[in-house]
Amino acid sequence: MSSSEQSGTGAEDQMSPSDIAALEAAFMEMLSSLEQPASTTTRDTLAAKASTTKAISSKVKLGLRASDIAFPSANNIYDHSPSAAFVLDNKMLNDFALAPRDPGLQMEQSDAAVGEFMRGRSLAKGSYPNSGSAPNDRSGEDNAACLLFFGAVDDDDSVPWTFVICDPARRRFLRAHPLYKKRLFVEPHHSAIPLYIAASGVHHEGLFATRSIAKDEVLFREPPLFLIIIPLEARLAMQFDKLTREWMPKRTQAALDALHTCWPGNDRFGRARTNIIGLDLPAMPQDPPRAGTVLGGLFQLASRANHSCAANVGFDWDYKTFQGSFKANRVIEAGEEIFFAYCDVNAPKEVRREELLRKYRFKCTCTRCGEI
Ligand SMILES: C[S@@+](CC[C@H](N)C(=O)[O-])C[C@H]1O[C@@H](n2cnc3c(N)ncnc32)[C@H](O)[C@@H]1O
């Protein structure tokens, strides 16, 4: 799936040491701005949020420090929660869809997850046998199929993190991100997300609104489960099951396995291809025009949404906070299915249909495309 403005590209990845140094310096600057003490306004906002989420905070025992989730916007209901748990594992999502009026059970489960989270472990590090083509890897490590663990790692697999498979240049680029090795942003609690998963009229399952959603409302924000370079290379495809089995936390593996695949067989690569969303990354100095999208992200919630050329939400990727989000582009009624566009909706119908068929193996019958 592509984000609204971008589609996958085959960007070249030649970065000079000075390019890399400049990017790293820019990110360090960004990091220091994120670590500024909260302003009075931000503190007031946090205090107001703390009172509105009191019921949640009393049950979710989490001690995230503001600096761990230092997101500067201070204007979104899901930001900044100091009592937040990333508890969107698949079982809980299913529970949520089946029993949306039973948040108590979910709270208990999140308590357990949060307890593990707080124990904290050092970052796991690994390399993968070199498959031979890393001409611009100046990092001193020999793994061409680069793995990058972006976020905290817990041996018990219960913490939010992002698993990245990319080329050496992008790895260095991502490493310079201020959130590297830090905890990623977490939602206050998934019962605050106005969505549930249920059978879809267009395909198997989809996301639905639990209540009326206002135009421009952000439905949720979430870090990706993993990122992978686009285009998806054959050598990564062949190693993908092994890579994920060996390096991905079991919890993330389970979340990946729970997603739909539109490709024959049951391999994880097909599952990834079905569900990946193209992400806009900051342009790198040597990038050709429109090469902003160089990574695809797989998301636990966003990847559950079906496509429509008349989508009711837009997907947004915020590289600074490492979050994907859905924003309503019109009022959405309770019970309505959430749709976002996998392709460029400004392209002619025949072009859209061809792309959706080729990449996602379905014929679009949305209100704009009509019956086949
Ligand atoms: C990211 S998944 C969407 C969630 C999926 N429906 C599920 O049950 O997990 C993408 C796949 O859903 C199906 N799909 C999405 N939108 C569709 C639509 N408008 N019509 C038919 N199939 C669709 C296609 O098989 C596509 O490859």
The ligand as an SDF file (V2000), in Angstrom:
LIG
                    3D

 27 29  0  0  0  0  0  0  0  0999 V2000
   -4.0290   -4.8650    4.0060 C   0  0  0  0  0  0  0  0  0  0  0  0
   -5.1220   -6.1270    3.6590 S   0  0  0  0  0  0  0  0  0  0  0  0
   -6.6130   -5.4310    4.2330 C   0  0  0  0  0  0  0  0  0  0  0  0
   -7.2330   -6.2200    5.3700 C   0  0  0  0  0  0  0  0  0  0  0  0
   -7.8360   -7.5300    4.9430 C   0  0  0  0  0  0  0  0  0  0  0  0
   -9.1630   -7.3510    4.3810 N   0  0  0  0  0  0  0  0  0  0  0  0
   -7.9030   -8.5000    6.1030 C   0  0  0  0  0  0  0  0  0  0  0  0
   -8.9100   -9.1880    6.2600 O   0  0  0  0  0  0  0  0  0  0  0  0
   -6.9410   -8.5880    6.8660 O   0  0  0  0  0  0  0  0  0  0  0  0
   -5.1260   -5.9580    1.9180 C   0  0  0  0  0  0  0  0  0  0  0  0
   -5.9110   -7.0080    1.2160 C   0  0  0  0  0  0  0  0  0  0  0  0
   -7.3050   -6.8650    1.4900 O   0  0  0  0  0  0  0  0  0  0  0  0
   -8.0690   -7.0920    0.3110 C   0  0  0  0  0  0  0  0  0  0  0  0
   -8.7780   -5.8530   -0.0140 N   0  0  0  0  0  0  0  0  0  0  0  0
   -8.5140   -4.6180    0.4640 C   0  0  0  0  0  0  0  0  0  0  0  0
   -9.3730   -3.7210   -0.0180 N   0  0  0  0  0  0  0  0  0  0  0  0
  -10.2050   -4.3930   -0.8440 C   0  0  0  0  0  0  0  0  0  0  0  0
  -11.3080   -4.0100   -1.6590 C   0  0  0  0  0  0  0  0  0  0  0  0
  -11.7320   -2.7620   -1.7240 N   0  0  0  0  0  0  0  0  0  0  0  0
  -11.9310   -4.9740   -2.3780 N   0  0  0  0  0  0  0  0  0  0  0  0
  -11.5090   -6.2600   -2.3380 C   0  0  0  0  0  0  0  0  0  0  0  0
  -10.4590   -6.6790   -1.5750 N   0  0  0  0  0  0  0  0  0  0  0  0
   -9.8190   -5.7680   -0.8390 C   0  0  0  0  0  0  0  0  0  0  0  0
   -7.0950   -7.4870   -0.7730 C   0  0  0  0  0  0  0  0  0  0  0  0
   -7.0090   -8.8880   -0.7990 O   0  0  0  0  0  0  0  0  0  0  0  0
   -5.7980   -6.8990   -0.2860 C   0  0  0  0  0  0  0  0  0  0  0  0
   -4.6920   -7.6230   -0.7730 O   0  0  0  0  0  0  0  0  0  0  0  0
  1  2  1  0
  2  3  1  0
  2 10  1  0
  3  4  1  0
  4  5  1  0
  5  6  1  0
  5  7  1  0
  7  8  2  0
  7  9  1  0
 10 11  1  0
 11 12  1  0
 11 26  1  0
 12 13  1  0
 13 14  1  0
 13 24  1  0
 14 15  1  0
 14 23  1  0
 15 16  2  0
 16 17  1  0
 17 18  1  0
 17 23  2  0
 18 19  1  0
 18 20  2  0
 20 21  1  0
 21 22  2  0
 22 23  1  0
 24 25  1  0
 24 26  1  0
 26 27  1  0
M  CHG  2   2   1   9  -1
M  END
$$$$
